[in-house]
Amino acid sequence: MKIGKFSKKHNITQDTIRHYIDMGLLVVEKQGCQYKFSEEDSHDIEKIFKLKQLDFSLTEIQEILCFNRLEGDKSDAYRNLYLSLLERKQDQIIKEQQKCNEINLLLKDRIKELKMDGISTKRNLGFPLAAIGLLQCPDCDKTLDISGGTVEKNMMLEATIRCECGYTAIIDNGIYIDEKVARKKLMPTKREFFEAASPNYINFLYNGTTTLIDYIQTHGNNPKYIMELDNCTGRFLMHYIDYLPKNCTYILICHDKERIANMKKNLELQYEHNHFIFFCCELDKLPISKSSIDIIIDHWMSKTYAKTSNKVLLDVVAPYLKQEGLLTGAFPHIGAKCKDFINIPLELRGYFNKNIIFEKLESLDLSQLEAIDLGPIIEDNPYIDIRNKELFQTIYVGKKKINFEVITSIHEQHEHEIQHKHNRIS
């Protein structure tokens, strides 16, 4: 019979048949340009199927069939070889079964552990009472009235917040919420981003994160308040949390209540650190006093913020940095002289220009402590702005220079606060 009929008879592709012929598993008569298959070839293909069911590789099957053709089915030499191969395969399967059983036990333990994490006793994280003095009206810089509070373990879980200028907010389930600006953030899920990103790009982001953590560890000096600015709220924190000083309060900001609530839930279930502030508000409406933050972390946020708000994020957040506080960041860019630069839309070029980024940092009265370029990476990802072009990131840390006029102003403000109780709680 011809190859097509033989293929249909045994439910096997013609390409596979040709591969078996090339390996010598099938020895087929050839007439001209065509193979002619016999009943003997059918017997051989059935032997191949049975040996594959026993988990023999094609190379092992080749050895068995060749020795069979040399010695015949009934010879002691063939029977002894075949028996030794069967016993070896049996030993191999037993070892694999033992390994699978061990892996299965480990999987059961890990699954149980993760499920128990999800149903473990839930802590309630709220606004730390010790941080109430940090609050200040974002509209008029005056003190805030806090009333109707529910307090648990030195954390405020529920409250109403008002200012005499008309500003209002609430604390709901431990989250400070400016209800006028709370809205859904339109962005891919972490799973969607992961599936679209290459391993090289993920490692590129990770290298920047770990370098930034090293800089913070090197230059941070027992910070009291750290504020993270990240489009994917808490992404940096998830890598940094094991290094977070015990008494430090970490501030997370997002205008999407659901996203920041999910981050809060994860922290409550998985981590023991208690000092967090969750703000659901706009970055230019932060209800905190100026010169109050020890470390500001701009983790790829400046570009995103500029695109959506037409404002320079560093100008918005720099006033919150203490004297000698640290401004740290991961800033994506491509070189201004890069051949790809002219292909970037004009409205985006400033966000990806390293020179402009550093001009802005210098204008903020920062003393550069560290700066390094990582990359380039070329990525085809629908969720990033610059695709198929060389992309770098600068990892930076700078210290805010001492301004004696500001120090005097802060001292005068402190004296004023002593005379007028700050953020009245009723």
C-alpha positions in Angstrom: 0.0 0.0 0.0 1.1 3.6 -0.5 2.0 6.0 2.2 -1.3 7.8 2.3 -3.3 4.6 2.8 -0.7 3.4 5.4 -1.0 6.7 7.2 -4.8 6.5 7.4 -4.8 2.8 8.5 -2.6 3.5 11.5 -3.8 7.1 12.2 -0.4 8.6 12.0 0.9 11.5 9.9 3.0 11.0 6.8 5.7 13.2 8.2 5.9 11.0 11.2 6.2 7.9 9.0 9.0 9.5 7.0 10.8 10.4 10.3 10.5 6.7 11.4 11.9 5.6 8.1 14.8 8.1 8.4 15.6 6.7 11.9 15.5 3.1 10.7 12.5 2.2 12.8 10.6 1.2 9.6 12.4 -0.5 6.8 10.1 0.1 3.8 10.5 -1.1 0.2 10.8 1.8 -2.2 9.7 1.5 -5.8 10.9 4.5 -7.8 10.0 7.6 -5.8 7.2 5.9 -3.8 7.3 3.8 -0.7 5.4 0.5 -0.8 4.2 -0.6 2.7 3.6 -4.3 3.5 1.9 -6.2 6.4 5.3 -6.6 7.9 5.6 -2.8 8.1 2.2 -2.7 9.8 3.5 -5.2 12.4 6.5 -2.9 12.9 4.4 0.2 13.4 2.3 -1.7 16.0 5.5 -2.7 17.8 6.6 1.0 17.8 3.2 2.0 19.3 3.4 -0.6 22.1 7.0 0.4 23.0 6.0 4.0 23.1 3.2 3.1 25.5 5.9 1.7 27.8 7.5 5.1 27.7 10.5 4.0 25.6 12.2 6.9 23.6 12.5 6.6 19.8 16.3 6.0 20.4 15.5 3.1 22.7 12.9 1.7 20.3 15.5 1.9 17.5 17.9 -0.2 19.6 15.2 -2.8 20.4 14.0 -3.2 16.8 17.5 -3.3 15.3 18.6 -6.1 17.8 15.3 -7.9 17.0 16.1 -7.8 13.3 19.6 -9.0 14.0 18.8 -11.9 16.3 15.0 -12.6 15.8 12.2 -12.7 18.4 13.0 -16.1 19.9 16.7 -15.8 20.5 18.1 -15.8 24.0 20.2 -12.8 23.2 17.2 -10.7 22.1 15.1 -11.9 25.0 17.8 -11.0 27.5 18.4 -7.5 25.9 14.7 -6.8 25.8 14.2 -8.0 29.4 17.1 -5.9 30.7 15.6 -2.8 28.9 12.2 -3.5 30.4 13.6 -3.9 33.9 15.6 -0.7 33.5 12.5 1.1 32.3 10.6 -0.3 35.3 13.2 1.0 37.7 13.1 4.4 36.0 9.3 4.6 36.3 9.4 3.6 40.0 12.0 6.4 40.7 9.8 8.8 38.7 6.8 7.7 40.7 8.6 8.3 44.0 9.7 11.7 42.7 6.2 12.6 41.6 4.9 11.5 45.0 7.4 13.7 46.8 6.5 16.7 44.5 2.8 16.0 45.1 3.3 16.2 48.8 5.2 19.5 48.5 2.4 20.8 46.2 -0.3 19.9 48.7 1.6 21.6 51.5 2.2 24.8 49.4 -1.5 24.9 48.3 -2.7 24.4 51.8 -0.3 27.1 53.0 -1.5 29.6 50.4 -5.1 28.8 51.1 -4.6 29.2 54.9 -3.0 32.6 54.2 -6.2 33.7 52.5 -8.4 32.7 55.5 -6.0 33.6 58.3 -7.2 36.0 61.0 -7.4 39.4 59.3 -5.9 42.5 60.8 -7.4 45.9 60.3 -4.9 48.5 59.0 -6.0 52.1 59.4 -4.8 55.6 59.6 -2.1 55.6 62.4 -3.1 58.0 65.2 0.6 58.9 65.5 0.4 60.3 62.0 -2.6 62.6 62.5 -0.3 65.6 62.8 0.8 64.9 59.2 -2.6 65.9 57.8 -3.2 69.3 56.4 -5.9 70.7 54.1 -4.7 70.4 50.5 -6.7 73.5 49.5 -5.8 76.1 52.1 -3.1 74.4 54.2 -5.1 74.8 57.4 -5.8 72.3 60.1 -8.4 69.6 59.6 -11.3 68.7 61.8 -11.7 65.0 62.3 -14.9 63.7 63.8 -17.0 60.5 64.1 -13.9 58.4 64.4 -13.7 54.7 65.0 -10.4 53.8 66.5 -8.9 50.3 66.9 -5.3 49.5 68.1 -4.2 53.1 67.6 -5.5 53.3 64.1 -8.4 55.3 62.8 -10.7 53.1 60.7 -13.7 55.5 60.2 -13.9 59.3 60.3 -15.3 62.4 58.7 -12.8 65.1 57.8 -13.6 68.7 57.2 -11.9 72.1 56.8 -13.4 75.5 57.3 -12.6 76.3 53.7 -15.1 73.7 52.5 -12.8 70.8 51.8 -14.2 67.4 52.9 -12.9 63.8 53.0 -13.6 60.6 54.9 -11.6 57.7 56.3 -13.4 54.5 55.3 -12.1 51.1 56.3 -8.8 52.8 57.2 -8.4 54.5 53.8 -8.4 58.3 53.6 -10.7 59.1 50.6 -11.3 62.3 48.8 -14.7 61.2 47.3 -14.7 64.1 44.8 -11.8 62.6 42.8 -12.0 58.9 43.5 -12.5 57.0 40.2 -11.6 53.8 38.4 -8.0 53.6 37.0 -8.0 52.2 33.5 -4.9 50.0 33.2 -4.2 46.3 32.4 -4.4 43.8 35.1 -1.1 42.4 36.4 -1.8 39.2 34.6 -2.4 40.9 31.3 0.8 42.9 31.6 2.8 39.8 32.6 1.5 37.9 29.5 2.4 40.8 27.2 5.9 41.5 28.7 9.0 39.6 27.7 11.2 38.1 30.5 14.0 40.5 29.5 11.7 43.5 30.1 10.5 42.1 33.5 14.1 41.6 34.5 14.9 45.1 33.3 12.3 46.5 35.6 13.4 44.2 38.5 17.0 45.3 38.2 16.0 48.9 38.5 13.9 48.2 41.5 16.6 46.3 43.3 19.1 49.0 42.5 16.8 51.6 43.9 16.4 49.6 47.1 20.2 49.4 47.5 20.3 53.2 47.2 17.6 53.7 49.8 19.4 51.2 52.1 22.7 53.0 51.7 21.5 56.6 52.0 18.3 56.4 54.0 18.7 57.3 57.7 15.9 55.8 59.8 13.1 57.4 57.8 9.9 58.2 59.6 7.8 58.6 56.5 8.3 57.1 53.0 6.0 58.0 50.2 5.7 55.8 47.1 4.6 57.2 43.7 3.9 54.3 41.4 1.3 53.9 38.6 0.8 50.3 39.8 0.2 51.1 43.4 2.4 49.2 45.8 4.6 47.5 43.1 7.8 48.9 44.6 6.6 48.2 48.2 6.2 44.5 47.4 10.0 44.3 46.8 11.0 46.7 49.5 8.8 45.6 52.4 11.3 43.2 53.9 13.7 46.1 54.3 11.1 48.6 55.6 12.2 50.0 59.0 9.9 48.8 61.8 8.8 52.2 63.0 8.6 53.8 59.5 5.2 54.8 58.1 4.8 54.0 54.4 2.4 56.1 52.3 0.5 54.6 49.3 -1.5 56.8 46.9 -4.1 55.9 44.3 -7.3 57.5 43.1 -8.9 54.1 42.5 -10.5 52.9 45.8 -10.7 49.3 44.7 -7.0 49.1 43.8 -5.8 50.6 47.0 -8.3 48.6 49.0 -6.9 45.4 47.4 -3.3 46.4 48.3 -4.4 47.1 51.9 -6.1 43.7 52.1 -2.9 42.0 50.9 -0.8 43.8 53.4 -3.3 42.9 56.2 -3.2 39.2 55.3 0.5 38.7 54.4 2.6 41.1 56.4 3.1 42.1 60.0 4.1 45.8 59.4 1.4 48.1 60.9 2.4 51.6 59.8 0.8 52.5 56.5 -1.2 55.4 55.2 -3.6 54.7 52.3 -4.6 57.8 50.4 -7.4 57.7 47.7 -6.8 61.1 46.2 -5.0 63.0 43.5 -1.3 63.6 43.8 -1.8 67.4 43.6 -4.3 67.2 46.4 -2.3 65.4 49.0 -3.6 66.3 52.4 -0.2 66.3 54.1 1.9 69.1 55.4 4.9 70.4 53.5 8.5 69.3 54.4 7.2 66.2 56.2 8.4 63.2 54.1 11.8 61.7 54.6 12.0 59.7 51.3 9.9 60.1 48.2 10.1 57.2 45.7 9.2 58.1 42.1 9.0 54.6 40.5 8.3 55.2 36.8 5.4 57.6 37.8 6.7 61.0 36.4 6.1 60.0 32.8 2.6 58.6 33.5 1.6 61.6 35.5 2.8 64.1 33.0 0.8 62.4 30.2 -2.4 62.3 32.2 -2.3 65.7 34.0 0.0 68.0 32.0 1.9 68.7 35.2 5.5 67.8 36.3 5.2 65.4 39.1 8.5 66.3 40.7 7.3 69.9 41.0 4.1 68.7 42.7 5.7 66.4 45.3 9.1 68.1 46.0 7.6 70.6 48.5 6.7 67.6 50.8 10.3 66.5 51.1 12.1 67.3 54.3 15.3 69.2 54.4 18.0 66.6 53.7 15.3 64.2 52.7 15.9 61.8 49.8 14.2 61.9 46.4 14.7 58.6 44.7 13.5 57.5 41.3 13.5 55.2 38.3 13.1 57.3 35.2 12.7 55.7 31.8 14.3 57.5 28.8 16.0 57.1 25.5 19.0 59.2 24.5 18.3 62.5 22.8 20.8 61.6 20.1 19.4 58.1 19.6 18.1 57.5 16.1 14.8 56.4 17.6 14.3 59.7 19.4 12.9 61.5 16.3 10.2 58.8 16.0 8.7 59.5 19.4 5.6 61.7 19.3 6.6 65.3 20.1 4.3 65.6 23.1 6.2 62.6 24.7 9.8 63.5 24.0 10.3 65.5 27.2 9.3 62.6 29.3 11.9 60.4 27.7 14.8 62.9 27.5 17.5 62.2 30.1 18.9 65.8 29.9 15.4 67.3 30.7 14.9 64.9 33.5 18.2 65.9 35.1 17.6 69.6 34.6 14.3 69.2 36.5 16.1 67.3 39.3 18.8 70.0 39.6 16.2 72.7 39.8 14.8 71.1 42.9 17.9 71.9 45.0 19.0 68.3 45.2 22.5 67.1 45.7 23.0 64.0 43.6 24.2 61.0 45.6 23.9 58.2 43.1 22.8 57.8 39.4 23.2 54.9 37.0 21.7 54.0 33.6 20.3 50.5 33.1 19.6 49.1 29.7 18.9 49.3 26.8 16.0 47.1 26.4 13.9 46.7 23.2 10.3 45.7 23.9 7.2 45.1 21.8 4.5 45.5 24.5 1.1 47.2 23.9 1.1 48.5 27.4 4.2 50.7 27.2 4.7 54.0 25.4 8.0 53.2 23.6 7.9 50.0 21.6 10.6 48.4 19.5 13.0 51.2 20.5 16.0 51.2 22.8 14.8 52.1 26.2 16.9 52.9 29.3 16.1 53.7 32.9 18.1 56.0 35.2 18.1 55.0 38.8 18.7 58.2 40.9 18.9 59.3 44.5 19.4 62.9 45.6 19.4 64.7 48.9 17.5 67.9 49.4 19.8 70.8 50.2 19.4 72.6 53.5 17.5 75.9 53.1 17.8 78.0 56.2 14.8 80.2 55.3 12.6 77.1 55.0 13.9 75.8 58.4 13.0 79.1 60.0 9.6 79.0 58.4 9.0 75.4 59.7 10.1 76.4 63.2 7.7 79.3 63.2 4.9 77.0 61.9 5.7 74.5 64.7 5.4 77.3 67.3 2.0 78.2 65.8 0.9 74.6 66.0 1.7 74.4 69.7 -0.6 77.4 70.3 -3.4 76.0 68.1 -4.0 72.3 68.4 -3.3 70.7 65.0 -6.0 68.5 63.4 -8.7 68.6 66.0 -10.2 65.2 66.8 -13.7 65.2 68.2 
